[in-house]
Amino acid sequence: MDKSKVKRIFVCQQCGKESAKWLGRCPNCQAWNSFVETAVGLSHIPSDLSCSRENKPQELSQVEVGFFSRFHLGFAELNRVLGGGLVPGSLVLIGGEPGIGKSTLLLQALAMVAESNGPVAYVSGEESINQVKLRAERLNVRGKGFFILSETSLSALLGHLEALLPHLVVIDSIQSVYLEDASGVPGSIAQVRECTLRLMYWAKRNNVPVFITGHVTKDGAIAGPGALEHIVDVVLYFEGEQFSNYRMLRSVKNRFGPTNEVGVFEMGRSGLIEIENPSQVFLSKYKDAAIGSVVVPALEGTRPLLVEIQALITPASFGPPRRIANGIDFNRLLLISAVLSKRAGLRVSNQDIMVNVTGGLKVNEPAIDLGIALAIASSFRDSKPLSGLVALGEVGLNGELRSVAQAERRIAEAIRLGFKSCLMPRSSSQLSLGKADIQLIEASSVADALHLGLRREPKGKQ
């Protein structure tokens, strides 16, 4: 590396933040003693890895795209998250916590592609070939057309891939491979960035899609987002609660399709099973008209999901009252609790409030505000919600209800699962839904919604 083209900076090994001087604590991810001095220079991309054989400018109107088809994988849920399939030559980054199922998902997807389209390659830098074989046998993965390579040198594995030219490649993981001519140890920001760039140019040149897996930091972000997420074409997160069998594959960046799409899987004894009807699965234990339980139609990407929100209110026995939020934003719970106390007349300031989204899901959109408020009021008053009710709407600080996006799609999902009524904000726009399918109960404020959405019970605590 030419020393005249090299500068030395300090890079956080947790999140990739760069600094001109050493810092004891990273201001971005709050990690302690994570800055390491790194030599940064021009990326050494060999001249034979040019991503285009014609490097002259072309007028957009004269560019011929030709036949273009997406690469369909065996999992329909994975195709959904990718925007309808995998684009040839794309570089996809998938991140998640250790043990969440990233390698399992990719092994199963590779096996399906190998059976239908031909050779695929799985490159493991963390496991030996025998270890990968043992895991493949547990997943009932056949070996025909499935090539395994245990290699950490990127130059060597690219040489093997050039000779094989598979239809699909998986690198597990990007932190385990290294380049001899790049600075830093394997897994450092400099190595990860250079290896990702080499893989990107190789994928574009050979028109072969490549999956790379990445570790996550303590706050759940892919390690080195500034160095990786702007390089790759697609960024996926594989999420799930520790004691739940359900897994969510979420798209946060996609150059070839919509973002925030979600695929739902269940981890079984023989690997991952895709869930075609997640709303029905998440509501399998739902009991209609239970105190403190309300169903809300949330929207994950373009897919409406019906989720159950449960609330429990108890008097604070000692100390200040507690607020516990599981699956929703904690600050959103504080806001709704304050609105209920100030605008709806519920004296919850001295009550412990616990709110939970069942199924291990995490929902952060404001459309679930009314469902949270109704669940809290139901538990506080010991009053059951109306039978067959779903609730949707955003709650404002003045207690008003605001309309939400794509209400028709949410209500259509509720109708499909047999719900009879929907509590929602009063809106001037007319919904193109049959009145015989579902009863629309409109309210203009939180106080009105609580009056309309809860059953009339004998007077208790108010």
C-alpha positions as CSV (number, residue, x, y, z in Angstrom):
1,M,0.0,0.0,0.0
2,D,1.4,3.4,-1.0
3,K,2.2,5.3,2.2
4,S,1.4,8.6,0.5
5,K,-2.2,7.5,0.1
6,V,-2.6,6.2,3.6
7,K,-4.0,8.0,6.6
8,R,-4.4,6.8,10.1
9,I,-7.7,7.2,11.9
10,F,-9.5,5.6,14.9
11,V,-12.4,3.3,14.1
12,C,-15.0,1.9,16.6
13,Q,-15.0,-1.9,16.2
14,Q,-18.6,-2.1,17.4
15,C,-20.4,0.3,15.0
16,G,-17.8,1.6,12.6
17,K,-17.7,5.3,13.6
18,E,-14.5,7.0,12.6
19,S,-12.7,9.6,14.6
20,A,-9.5,11.6,14.1
21,K,-8.4,10.9,17.7
22,W,-8.8,8.1,20.2
23,L,-12.0,8.2,22.3
24,G,-12.6,6.2,25.4
25,R,-16.3,5.9,24.7
26,C,-17.9,5.8,21.3
27,P,-20.5,8.6,21.0
28,N,-22.5,6.6,18.5
29,C,-23.0,3.1,20.1
30,Q,-21.8,4.0,23.7
31,A,-19.2,1.2,23.7
32,W,-16.2,1.6,25.9
33,N,-12.5,1.2,24.7
34,S,-13.7,0.2,21.2
35,F,-11.6,2.6,19.1
36,V,-8.7,1.0,17.3
37,E,-6.1,2.9,15.2
38,T,-6.5,1.8,11.6
39,A,-4.7,2.6,8.4
40,V,-7.1,3.7,5.7
41,G,-6.2,4.0,2.1
42,L,-7.7,3.4,-1.4
43,S,-9.4,0.1,-1.9
44,H,-7.2,-2.4,-3.7
45,I,-9.6,-3.8,-6.2
46,P,-7.7,-5.7,-8.9
47,S,-8.1,-4.5,-12.4
48,D,-9.7,-7.8,-13.5
49,L,-12.6,-7.3,-11.1
50,S,-14.1,-4.4,-13.0
51,C,-17.9,-4.6,-12.6
52,S,-18.6,-3.5,-16.2
53,R,-16.9,-4.4,-19.4
54,E,-18.0,-1.1,-21.0
55,N,-16.9,1.7,-18.9
56,K,-18.0,4.5,-21.2
57,P,-21.0,6.8,-20.3
58,Q,-24.2,5.8,-21.9
59,E,-27.4,7.8,-22.3
60,L,-30.2,6.4,-20.1
61,S,-32.7,6.3,-23.0
62,Q,-30.3,4.2,-25.0
63,V,-29.6,1.6,-22.4
64,E,-31.0,-1.8,-23.2
65,V,-32.0,-3.8,-20.2
66,G,-32.9,-7.0,-22.1
67,F,-34.5,-10.0,-20.4
68,F,-34.6,-9.6,-16.6
69,S,-35.8,-12.2,-14.2
70,R,-35.5,-12.5,-10.5
71,F,-33.9,-15.6,-8.9
72,H,-36.6,-17.3,-6.9
73,L,-35.6,-19.1,-3.7
74,G,-37.4,-22.1,-2.1
75,F,-38.9,-20.0,0.7
76,A,-41.9,-17.8,-0.4
77,E,-41.4,-15.7,2.7
78,L,-37.8,-15.0,1.8
79,N,-38.9,-14.1,-1.8
80,R,-41.4,-11.7,-0.3
81,V,-38.8,-9.9,1.8
82,L,-36.4,-9.6,-1.1
83,G,-39.1,-7.9,-3.2
84,G,-40.2,-10.9,-5.3
85,G,-37.0,-12.8,-5.6
86,L,-33.2,-12.4,-5.7
87,V,-31.8,-10.1,-8.3
88,P,-28.8,-11.6,-10.2
89,G,-25.5,-10.1,-9.2
90,S,-26.9,-8.6,-6.0
91,L,-25.1,-8.6,-2.6
92,V,-27.4,-9.4,0.3
93,L,-26.3,-8.8,4.0
94,I,-28.3,-10.7,6.6
95,G,-27.6,-10.0,10.3
96,G,-28.9,-11.3,13.6
97,E,-28.0,-12.5,17.0
98,P,-25.9,-15.6,17.5
99,G,-28.0,-18.7,17.3
100,I,-31.1,-17.0,15.9
101,G,-31.1,-19.2,12.8
102,K,-29.2,-17.3,10.0
103,S,-27.1,-20.2,8.9
104,T,-30.1,-22.6,9.2
105,L,-32.2,-20.3,6.9
106,L,-29.4,-20.0,4.3
107,L,-28.6,-23.7,4.3
108,Q,-32.2,-24.6,3.7
109,A,-32.5,-22.0,0.9
110,L,-29.3,-23.2,-0.7
111,A,-30.5,-26.8,-0.7
112,M,-33.7,-25.9,-2.5
113,V,-31.8,-23.9,-5.1
114,A,-29.4,-26.7,-5.6
115,E,-32.2,-29.2,-6.3
116,S,-33.8,-27.0,-8.9
117,N,-31.1,-24.8,-10.5
118,G,-27.8,-26.5,-10.1
119,P,-24.6,-25.9,-8.2
120,V,-24.5,-23.6,-5.2
121,A,-21.6,-22.8,-2.8
122,Y,-21.6,-22.4,1.0
123,V,-18.4,-20.9,2.3
124,S,-18.0,-21.3,6.1
125,G,-15.2,-19.4,7.9
126,E,-16.4,-20.5,11.3
127,E,-17.1,-24.2,10.9
128,S,-15.3,-27.1,9.3
129,I,-16.8,-29.1,6.5
130,N,-17.6,-32.0,8.9
131,Q,-19.4,-29.6,11.2
132,V,-21.5,-28.2,8.3
133,K,-22.3,-31.7,7.2
134,L,-23.6,-32.6,10.7
135,R,-25.9,-29.6,10.7
136,A,-27.0,-30.4,7.1
137,E,-28.0,-33.9,8.1
138,R,-30.1,-32.5,11.0
139,L,-31.9,-30.3,8.5
140,N,-32.4,-33.2,6.0
141,V,-30.4,-31.2,3.4
142,R,-29.3,-33.3,0.5
143,G,-25.8,-32.9,-0.9
144,K,-26.4,-33.0,-4.7
145,G,-25.2,-29.8,-6.3
146,F,-24.4,-28.4,-2.9
147,F,-20.7,-27.5,-2.5
148,I,-19.1,-26.7,0.9
149,L,-15.9,-24.8,1.3
150,S,-14.2,-24.1,4.7
151,E,-11.9,-21.1,3.9
152,T,-11.1,-17.8,5.5
153,S,-8.8,-16.3,2.9
154,L,-10.9,-14.3,0.5
155,S,-8.4,-14.5,-2.3
156,A,-8.4,-18.3,-2.1
157,L,-12.2,-18.7,-1.9
158,L,-12.7,-16.3,-4.8
159,G,-10.4,-18.5,-6.8
160,H,-12.5,-21.6,-6.0
161,L,-15.7,-19.7,-6.9
162,E,-14.2,-18.6,-10.2
163,A,-13.6,-22.3,-11.1
164,L,-17.0,-23.4,-9.8
165,L,-19.2,-20.5,-11.0
166,P,-22.2,-21.5,-8.8
167,H,-25.7,-20.1,-9.2
168,L,-25.8,-18.8,-5.6
169,V,-23.1,-18.2,-2.9
170,V,-23.3,-17.8,0.9
171,I,-20.4,-16.4,2.9
172,D,-20.8,-17.3,6.6
173,S,-19.7,-14.9,8.0
174,I,-18.1,-11.8,6.6
175,Q,-16.2,-11.2,9.9
176,S,-14.4,-14.5,9.6
177,V,-12.7,-13.9,6.1
178,Y,-9.7,-11.7,5.5
179,L,-7.5,-10.2,2.8
180,E,-3.7,-10.5,3.0
181,D,-3.1,-7.1,1.5
182,A,-5.6,-5.2,3.8
183,S,-4.7,-3.9,7.2
184,G,-6.2,-5.1,10.5
185,V,-7.1,-8.4,11.9
186,P,-10.1,-10.5,10.6
187,G,-13.3,-8.9,11.7
188,S,-11.9,-5.4,12.0
189,I,-13.7,-2.6,10.2
190,A,-10.9,-2.3,7.6
191,Q,-11.0,-6.0,6.8
192,V,-14.8,-6.2,6.7
193,R,-15.0,-3.2,4.3
194,E,-12.4,-4.5,1.9
195,C,-13.8,-8.0,1.8
196,T,-17.3,-6.7,1.2
197,L,-16.1,-4.6,-1.7
198,R,-14.3,-7.5,-3.3
199,L,-17.3,-9.7,-3.0
200,M,-19.5,-6.9,-4.5
201,Y,-17.3,-6.6,-7.5
202,W,-17.1,-10.3,-8.0
203,A,-20.9,-10.7,-7.8
204,K,-21.5,-7.9,-10.3
205,R,-18.9,-9.2,-12.7
206,N,-20.1,-12.8,-12.7
207,N,-23.8,-11.9,-12.3
208,V,-24.0,-14.3,-9.3
209,P,-26.1,-13.3,-6.2
210,V,-24.1,-13.5,-2.9
211,F,-25.4,-13.7,0.6
212,I,-23.2,-12.6,3.5
213,T,-24.0,-13.0,7.2
214,G,-22.9,-10.4,9.8
215,H,-22.7,-10.3,13.5
216,V,-24.6,-7.8,15.5
217,T,-23.5,-5.3,18.2
218,K,-24.9,-5.1,21.7
219,D,-27.7,-2.8,20.6
220,G,-28.8,-5.2,17.8
221,A,-27.2,-3.3,14.8
222,I,-25.0,-5.1,12.3
223,A,-21.4,-4.6,13.2
224,G,-19.9,-1.8,11.1
225,P,-23.1,-0.4,9.5
226,G,-21.3,2.6,8.1
227,A,-18.8,0.3,6.4
228,L,-21.3,-2.4,5.1
229,E,-24.9,-1.2,4.8
230,H,-24.1,1.4,2.2
231,I,-22.1,-1.1,0.1
232,V,-24.5,-4.0,-0.2
233,D,-27.7,-4.0,-2.2
234,V,-30.0,-5.5,0.4
235,V,-29.9,-5.5,4.2
236,L,-32.0,-8.1,6.1
237,Y,-32.4,-8.6,9.9
238,F,-33.3,-12.0,11.4
239,E,-35.1,-11.3,14.7
240,G,-36.8,-13.4,17.4
241,E,-37.3,-13.6,21.1
242,Q,-35.0,-15.9,23.1
243,F,-37.7,-18.3,24.3
244,S,-40.0,-18.0,21.2
245,N,-40.0,-20.4,18.2
246,Y,-41.1,-17.6,15.9
247,R,-38.6,-15.7,13.7
248,M,-39.0,-12.5,11.8
249,L,-37.0,-11.7,8.7
250,R,-37.1,-7.9,8.2
251,S,-35.9,-5.9,5.2
252,V,-34.4,-2.5,6.1
253,K,-32.7,-1.7,2.8
254,N,-33.6,-3.0,-0.7
255,R,-32.4,-1.3,-3.9
256,F,-34.7,-3.6,-5.9
257,G,-37.9,-3.6,-3.9
258,P,-39.9,-2.1,-1.0
259,T,-38.3,-1.9,2.4
260,N,-39.8,-2.9,5.8
261,E,-41.1,-6.1,4.3
262,V,-41.4,-9.0,6.8
263,G,-41.3,-12.7,6.5
264,V,-42.4,-15.0,9.4
265,F,-40.9,-18.4,10.2
266,E,-41.1,-21.0,12.9
267,M,-38.1,-22.8,14.2
268,G,-38.8,-26.6,14.4
269,R,-36.8,-29.7,15.1
270,S,-35.9,-30.0,11.4
271,G,-35.2,-26.3,10.7
272,L,-37.2,-23.3,9.8
273,I,-40.8,-23.6,8.6
274,E,-42.4,-20.6,6.8
275,I,-45.7,-19.3,8.1
276,E,-48.2,-18.4,5.4
277,N,-50.9,-17.1,7.7
278,P,-49.1,-15.4,10.6
279,S,-52.1,-13.5,11.9
280,Q,-53.9,-16.8,12.6
281,V,-50.8,-18.2,14.3
282,F,-50.3,-15.2,16.6
283,L,-54.0,-15.3,17.6
284,S,-54.1,-19.1,18.2
285,K,-54.3,-18.6,22.0
286,Y,-56.5,-15.5,21.8
287,K,-59.6,-15.5,24.0
288,D,-62.4,-13.3,22.7
289,A,-63.6,-10.5,25.0
290,A,-61.0,-11.1,27.7
291,I,-60.3,-8.3,30.2
292,G,-57.2,-6.4,29.3
293,S,-56.8,-8.0,25.9
294,V,-57.4,-6.2,22.5
295,V,-56.5,-7.2,19.0
296,V,-54.9,-4.6,16.7
297,P,-54.3,-4.8,12.9
298,A,-50.6,-3.8,12.6
299,L,-48.8,-3.3,9.3
300,E,-45.4,-4.8,8.7
301,G,-44.2,-3.6,5.3
302,T,-47.1,-4.3,3.0
303,R,-48.4,-7.2,5.1
304,P,-51.2,-6.6,7.7
305,L,-50.8,-8.7,10.8
306,L,-53.3,-9.1,13.6
307,V,-51.6,-9.1,17.0
308,E,-52.9,-9.3,20.5
309,I,-52.0,-6.6,23.1
310,Q,-52.4,-7.5,26.7
311,A,-52.4,-5.0,29.6
312,L,-52.4,-5.5,33.4
313,I,-53.0,-2.7,35.9
314,T,-52.3,-3.2,39.6
315,P,-52.0,-0.6,42.5
316,A,-48.3,0.3,43.2
317,S,-47.5,-1.5,46.4
318,F,-44.4,0.5,47.3
319,G,-42.3,3.2,45.6
320,P,-43.2,5.0,42.4
321,P,-45.5,3.2,40.0
322,R,-43.7,1.1,37.3
323,R,-44.3,1.0,33.6
324,I,-43.3,-2.2,31.7
325,A,-43.5,-2.4,27.9
326,N,-42.7,-5.7,26.1
327,G,-43.0,-5.5,22.4
328,I,-43.9,-1.8,22.2
329,D,-41.9,1.4,22.6
330,F,-41.6,2.3,26.3
331,N,-41.9,6.1,25.6
332,R,-45.2,5.4,23.7
333,L,-46.6,3.6,26.8
334,L,-45.7,6.7,28.9
335,L,-47.4,9.0,26.4
336,I,-50.6,6.9,26.3
337,S,-50.7,6.5,30.1
338,A,-50.5,10.3,30.5
339,V,-53.2,10.9,27.9
340,L,-55.5,8.4,29.7
341,S,-54.9,10.1,33.0
342,K,-55.3,13.7,31.7
343,R,-57.9,13.4,28.9
344,A,-59.9,10.3,29.7
345,G,-60.2,10.6,33.5
346,L,-58.5,7.3,34.3
347,R,-56.6,7.6,37.6
348,V,-53.6,5.5,36.7
349,S,-50.9,7.7,38.1
350,N,-50.6,5.4,41.1
351,Q,-50.9,2.2,39.2
352,D,-48.3,-0.2,37.9
353,I,-49.0,-0.6,34.1
354,M,-47.7,-3.6,32.2
355,V,-48.3,-4.0,28.4
356,N,-47.2,-7.0,26.4
357,V,-47.5,-8.0,22.7
358,T,-48.0,-11.7,22.5
359,G,-46.0,-14.0,20.3
360,G,-42.7,-12.2,20.9
361,L,-43.4,-9.6,18.3
362,K,-42.2,-6.0,18.4
363,V,-44.6,-3.4,17.0
364,N,-43.7,0.3,17.0
365,E,-46.1,2.0,14.7
366,P,-48.6,4.6,16.1
367,A,-51.6,2.7,14.7
368,I,-51.6,0.5,17.7
369,D,-52.1,3.4,20.2
370,L,-55.8,3.0,20.5
371,G,-55.5,-0.8,21.1
372,I,-53.0,-0.1,23.9
373,A,-55.3,2.5,25.5
374,L,-58.3,0.2,25.3
375,A,-56.4,-2.7,26.8
376,I,-55.2,-0.5,29.7
377,A,-58.7,0.9,30.3
378,S,-60.2,-2.6,30.2
379,S,-57.8,-3.9,32.8
380,F,-58.2,-0.8,35.0
381,R,-62.0,-0.9,35.0
382,D,-62.3,-4.7,34.9
383,S,-64.5,-4.3,31.9
384,K,-64.4,-6.6,28.9
385,P,-64.0,-5.2,25.3
386,L,-66.8,-5.8,22.9
387,S,-66.9,-9.3,21.4
388,G,-65.1,-9.6,18.0
389,L,-63.6,-6.2,18.2
390,V,-60.3,-4.9,16.7
391,A,-59.0,-1.4,17.4
392,L,-56.8,0.9,15.3
393,G,-55.9,4.6,15.5
394,E,-53.2,7.0,16.7
395,V,-53.6,8.9,19.9
396,G,-52.7,12.6,20.1
397,L,-51.6,14.5,23.2
398,N,-54.9,16.3,23.4
399,G,-56.8,12.9,23.5
400,E,-57.9,13.1,19.9
401,L,-57.8,10.1,17.5
402,R,-55.9,10.3,14.2
403,S,-56.4,8.2,11.2
404,V,-53.8,5.7,10.1
405,A,-52.4,4.7,6.7
406,Q,-53.9,1.8,4.7
407,A,-56.9,1.3,7.0
408,E,-58.7,-0.7,4.4
409,R,-56.0,-3.4,4.2
410,R,-55.9,-3.7,7.9
411,I,-59.7,-4.0,8.2
412,A,-59.8,-6.5,5.4
413,E,-57.4,-8.8,7.3
414,A,-59.7,-8.5,10.4
415,I,-62.7,-9.5,8.2
416,R,-60.8,-12.5,6.8
417,L,-60.2,-13.8,10.3
418,G,-63.8,-13.3,11.4
419,F,-63.8,-10.1,13.5
420,K,-67.2,-8.4,13.5
421,S,-66.4,-4.8,14.5
422,C,-63.6,-2.2,14.3
423,L,-63.1,0.7,16.6
424,M,-61.3,3.5,14.6
425,P,-61.0,7.3,14.4
426,R,-63.7,9.3,12.7
427,S,-62.6,10.0,9.2
428,S,-64.0,12.1,6.4
429,S,-62.9,9.6,3.7
430,Q,-65.2,6.8,2.9
431,L,-63.9,3.2,3.1
432,S,-64.8,0.9,0.2
433,L,-65.8,-2.0,2.5
434,G,-69.1,-3.8,2.6
435,K,-71.1,-2.7,5.7
436,A,-72.3,-6.3,6.0
437,D,-68.8,-7.6,6.5
438,I,-67.9,-5.6,9.6
439,Q,-69.3,-2.8,11.8
440,L,-67.2,0.3,11.9
441,I,-67.4,2.1,15.2
442,E,-66.0,5.6,14.8
443,A,-64.8,7.8,17.7
444,S,-63.3,11.3,17.7
445,S,-61.4,11.1,21.1
446,V,-59.9,8.5,23.4
447,A,-62.7,9.1,26.0
448,D,-65.4,8.4,23.3
449,A,-63.5,5.3,22.2
450,L,-63.4,3.9,25.7
451,H,-67.1,4.5,26.1
452,L,-67.9,2.7,22.8
453,G,-65.3,-0.1,22.9
454,L,-65.9,-1.4,26.5
455,R,-68.9,-3.3,27.7
456,R,-71.2,-1.6,30.3
457,E,-70.3,-3.2,33.6
458,P,-71.5,-2.5,37.1
459,K,-69.7,0.4,38.7
460,G,-66.3,-0.6,40.0
461,K,-63.2,1.5,40.3
462,Q,-63.3,4.5,38.1
